[in-house]
Structure formats: structure tokens, C-alpha cells
Amino acid sequence: SQRIAKAYTQLVLEVLPDKSREVLATAQRIVKGNLVELGRAGLSDEAAALLQVCVGDAERLFGLVGGAPEASRLATVNKAADQMLANADRLTAALEGRGKSSARIINIAGRQRMLSQRMAKSFMLIEAGQDPANLSRQLDTVRSEFVLALDALEAAPVSTPAIKQDLMLARTQWMFYQGALDGKDKQNARRDVATTSERILEVMDNLTGLYDAALRELLGSVAHNDTRYAGLLNPAG
């Protein structure tokens, strides 16, 4: 949801429009695919009800970002994206509750994907003149949360050589992303945030898969069935 709102705002700002249209379409496709897969997962009544709420949220958001981008829609798009995020978080908590505590490492890594996009979304909305005071506070909060989560991943007992390598890459990409968010290159700040946010999303998405695979190997296929739901949602979508 955050990635969708980010891409839409980039289109309003005319930031890498071809790439932004591609990102918008990709994010919507991921959301649709994950919602369909969750619908086949044999959820509890509580989770199934929350899933239907998320389906409605997605349809509403998709409708808002359809057609030609309009600055007048930005506030509504942002509100719809955040509503979808809040309900997706509730669904994730319900799914996590049915799994084992080890699923939390997957959720931390997976949530980093969302945070990477939320930061970029806030930045782009500020650039578009949308509620800069509140969005600046939001951006600062999300940046702090991202760093704390990255620290937690590095300290986690679950690790492999591939995970360690990607964590190092994530730190490097975070350094570039921070520079872009700080607008060190004012002329290219929007472009840099657009590109680095996609790159760090890619790294965090790969890390989520690596943690999922590592837990599968450590816990075995039976335990993995209890944790797979935590990695299924793509909160960055």
C-alpha cells in the first residue's frame, strides 16, 4: 500500500514517470496475488474476516490511483494506503498468533519492506506540499524504526552466510538511502529517493526470503507450516 501511494505521488511530481508507472503496476499485482493466496490458506474466522477488510481496502486504493495522476487526490490516496496498512497489520498479527515465535524474525524482515516504502512515500508527499509538518515527523519515526529493526536482524541468532552478506548490503544501501532522504543532492533528491527506495526494498525482500529458508531448514517442514503465513504478506505492497 505504501509503495502504491509512493509511486502515485511520484507520477504527480513527474519523477521517473515510466519507472513509476511500472512500480505502481507491479505493487498492485503483488497485492492482488498475496490476497488471493491468503484466501486459499484456510484461515481462521478472525483472519478471514480481516482478509476481506483488506480486500476492500485494496479495491478502494486501486480505484483512487487509476487514471491520470492528480495532485488533488494525494491526501485521499495517502489516507487509503494507511488504512490498508493498518488493517494488514491487524491481519499479520492474527496470522502471527497462530505460528511460533520464530516467525517474528520473518515479520521483522518483511516489515522493513513496508518501512522502506513508507519513508519514500512521506518524502514524496512532503515534496508535493502535503502536510509537511506531520509527514516530517512520520518520516523521522519510520527512519528510527527501520534502523532499530535492522539492528535486531543483525543481532538475531538465525543467520547464514547469505543472510550476513545481504545484511551488509542492506547497511550500505541504507547509507545511500539516508543521503537521498536528507536531500544532500537537492537537484536530484526526488530521483534518488525513488531509485534507492526500490533498491533497498529489493534487498529487504531477498532477506525475508533468506530468513524464511533458514527457518525452514532449522525448524523442519512441520514447523515451517506454522511460520509461512508470516512471510506471505507483502506489507510494502
C-alpha positions as CSV (number, residue, x, y, z in Angstrom):
1,S,0.0,0.0,0.0
2,Q,2.8,2.4,0.8
3,R,4.6,1.6,-2.4
4,I,1.4,2.2,-4.4
5,A,1.0,5.6,-2.7
6,K,4.7,6.4,-3.3
7,A,4.5,5.6,-7.0
8,Y,1.3,7.6,-7.5
9,T,2.9,10.6,-5.8
10,Q,6.0,10.3,-8.0
11,L,3.7,10.3,-11.0
12,V,2.1,13.5,-9.8
13,L,5.6,15.0,-9.3
14,E,6.7,13.6,-12.7
15,V,9.6,11.7,-11.1
16,L,10.8,9.0,-13.4
17,P,7.3,8.6,-14.8
18,D,7.9,5.4,-16.9
19,K,9.5,3.7,-13.9
20,S,6.9,5.0,-11.5
21,R,4.1,3.6,-13.7
22,E,5.9,0.2,-13.7
23,V,6.3,0.3,-9.9
24,L,2.7,1.2,-9.5
25,A,1.5,-1.7,-11.7
26,T,3.9,-4.2,-10.0
27,A,2.9,-3.2,-6.5
28,Q,-0.8,-3.7,-7.4
29,R,-0.1,-7.1,-8.9
30,I,1.8,-8.2,-5.8
31,V,-1.1,-7.0,-3.5
32,K,-3.7,-8.9,-5.7
33,G,-1.6,-12.0,-5.7
34,N,-1.0,-12.1,-2.0
35,L,-4.6,-11.5,-1.2
36,V,-5.6,-14.4,-3.5
37,E,-3.0,-16.7,-1.9
38,L,-4.2,-15.8,1.6
39,G,-7.7,-16.6,0.6
40,R,-6.6,-20.1,-0.2
41,A,-4.7,-20.6,3.1
42,G,-7.5,-21.9,5.2
43,L,-7.6,-19.0,7.6
44,S,-9.4,-18.8,10.9
45,D,-12.7,-17.0,11.0
46,E,-11.0,-13.9,12.6
47,A,-8.2,-13.8,9.9
48,A,-10.7,-14.5,7.1
49,A,-12.8,-11.5,8.2
50,L,-9.7,-9.3,8.4
51,L,-8.7,-10.5,4.9
52,Q,-12.0,-9.4,3.5
53,V,-11.4,-5.9,5.0
54,C,-8.0,-5.8,3.3
55,V,-9.6,-6.8,0.0
56,G,-12.0,-3.9,0.3
57,D,-9.1,-1.6,1.2
58,A,-7.1,-2.7,-1.8
59,E,-10.1,-2.2,-4.2
60,R,-10.6,1.3,-2.8
61,L,-6.9,2.2,-3.2
62,F,-6.7,0.7,-6.7
63,G,-9.7,2.8,-7.7
64,L,-8.1,6.0,-6.4
65,V,-4.8,5.5,-8.3
66,G,-6.4,4.6,-11.6
67,G,-6.4,7.0,-14.4
68,A,-4.3,10.2,-14.8
69,P,-2.5,11.2,-11.7
70,E,-4.0,14.2,-9.9
71,A,-2.4,16.3,-7.1
72,S,-5.9,16.8,-5.7
73,R,-6.1,13.0,-4.9
74,L,-2.9,12.8,-3.0
75,A,-4.3,13.2,0.5
76,T,-7.1,10.7,-0.2
77,V,-4.6,8.2,-1.7
78,N,-2.4,8.5,1.4
79,K,-5.3,8.0,3.8
80,A,-6.5,4.9,1.9
81,A,-2.9,3.5,1.8
82,D,-2.5,4.0,5.5
83,Q,-5.9,2.4,6.2
84,M,-4.9,-0.6,4.2
85,L,-1.6,-0.8,6.1
86,A,-3.4,-0.6,9.5
87,N,-5.7,-3.5,8.6
88,A,-2.9,-5.5,7.0
89,D,-1.0,-5.1,10.3
90,R,-4.0,-6.5,12.2
91,L,-4.2,-9.4,9.8
92,T,-0.5,-10.1,10.2
93,A,-0.9,-10.1,14.0
94,A,-3.7,-12.6,13.7
95,L,-1.6,-14.9,11.4
96,E,1.5,-14.5,13.6
97,G,-0.6,-15.6,16.6
98,R,-1.2,-19.0,15.1
99,G,2.5,-19.5,14.4
100,K,5.6,-19.9,16.5
101,S,7.7,-17.1,18.0
102,S,10.4,-17.8,15.4
103,A,8.0,-16.3,12.8
104,R,8.8,-12.9,14.2
105,I,12.1,-12.7,12.5
106,I,10.4,-13.1,9.2
107,N,7.9,-10.4,10.2
108,I,10.7,-8.0,11.2
109,A,12.5,-8.5,7.8
110,G,9.2,-8.3,5.9
111,R,8.1,-5.2,7.7
112,Q,11.4,-3.5,6.6
113,R,10.0,-3.7,3.1
114,M,7.0,-1.6,4.1
115,L,9.1,0.9,6.1
116,S,11.4,1.4,3.1
117,Q,8.4,2.5,1.1
118,R,6.7,4.5,3.8
119,M,9.8,6.6,4.1
120,A,9.8,7.3,0.4
121,K,6.1,8.0,0.4
122,S,6.4,10.5,3.2
123,F,9.3,12.2,1.4
124,M,7.4,12.5,-1.9
125,L,4.3,13.8,-0.3
126,I,6.3,16.5,1.5
127,E,7.8,17.4,-1.9
128,A,4.3,17.7,-3.2
129,G,3.3,20.1,-0.4
130,Q,1.1,17.7,1.5
131,D,1.1,18.4,5.3
132,P,4.9,18.7,5.7
133,A,4.9,19.1,9.5
134,N,3.1,15.8,10.2
135,L,4.8,13.9,7.4
136,S,8.2,15.1,8.5
137,R,7.5,13.7,12.0
138,Q,6.3,10.5,10.4
139,L,9.4,10.2,8.3
140,D,11.7,10.6,11.3
141,T,9.7,8.0,13.3
142,V,9.9,5.5,10.4
143,R,13.6,6.1,9.9
144,S,14.2,5.3,13.6
145,E,12.1,2.2,13.4
146,F,13.9,1.0,10.3
147,V,17.3,1.3,12.0
148,L,16.2,-0.4,15.2
149,A,14.8,-3.3,13.1
150,L,18.0,-3.6,11.1
151,D,19.9,-3.8,14.4
152,A,17.6,-6.5,15.5
153,L,18.1,-8.5,12.4
154,E,21.9,-8.3,12.7
155,A,21.6,-9.5,16.3
156,A,19.2,-12.4,15.6
157,P,20.5,-15.9,16.2
158,V,19.1,-17.1,12.9
159,S,21.9,-16.4,10.3
160,T,23.6,-17.9,7.3
161,P,26.5,-16.6,5.1
162,A,23.9,-15.3,2.6
163,I,22.0,-13.5,5.3
164,K,25.1,-11.9,6.6
165,Q,26.1,-10.8,3.1
166,D,22.6,-9.3,2.5
167,L,22.6,-7.5,5.9
168,M,25.9,-5.9,4.9
169,L,24.4,-4.9,1.6
170,A,21.3,-3.5,3.4
171,R,23.6,-1.3,5.6
172,T,25.3,0.0,2.5
173,Q,22.1,0.7,0.7
174,W,20.7,2.4,3.9
175,M,23.6,4.8,3.8
176,F,22.8,5.8,0.3
177,Y,19.0,6.0,1.1
178,Q,19.6,8.2,4.1
179,G,21.7,10.6,1.9
180,A,18.8,10.7,-0.6
181,L,16.2,11.3,2.1
182,D,18.3,14.1,3.6
183,G,18.4,15.7,0.1
184,K,22.1,16.1,0.0
185,D,21.8,16.5,-3.7
186,K,18.9,18.9,-3.9
187,Q,18.6,18.8,-7.7
188,N,18.3,15.0,-7.8
189,A,16.8,14.2,-4.4
190,R,13.4,13.1,-5.7
191,R,15.0,10.8,-8.3
192,D,17.5,9.4,-5.8
193,V,14.8,8.6,-3.2
194,A,12.7,6.9,-6.0
195,T,15.6,4.7,-7.0
196,T,17.2,3.9,-3.7
197,S,13.9,3.1,-2.1
198,E,13.4,0.4,-4.8
199,R,16.9,-0.9,-4.3
200,I,16.6,-1.3,-0.5
201,L,13.1,-2.8,-1.0
202,E,14.8,-5.5,-3.2
203,V,17.4,-6.2,-0.6
204,M,14.9,-6.5,2.2
205,D,12.6,-8.7,0.2
206,N,15.5,-11.0,-0.6
207,L,16.5,-11.0,3.1
208,T,12.9,-12.0,4.1
209,G,13.2,-15.0,1.7
210,L,16.5,-15.9,3.2
211,Y,15.2,-15.9,6.7
212,D,12.2,-17.9,5.6
213,A,14.5,-20.5,4.0
214,A,16.8,-20.6,7.0
215,L,13.9,-21.2,9.4
216,R,12.6,-23.9,7.1
217,E,15.9,-25.7,7.4
218,L,16.2,-25.2,11.1
219,L,12.7,-26.0,12.2
220,G,11.7,-28.5,9.5
221,S,8.8,-28.6,7.3
222,V,6.2,-29.1,10.0
223,A,7.3,-26.0,12.0
224,H,7.6,-24.1,8.7
225,N,3.9,-24.6,8.0
226,D,3.3,-22.6,11.2
227,T,5.6,-19.8,10.1
228,R,4.9,-19.5,6.4
229,Y,1.9,-17.2,6.9
230,A,4.1,-14.6,8.5
231,G,6.2,-14.3,5.4
232,L,3.2,-14.4,3.0
233,L,2.1,-10.9,3.3
234,N,4.0,-8.2,1.5
235,P,3.3,-5.1,3.6
236,A,5.3,-3.0,1.1
237,G,2.7,-3.7,-1.5
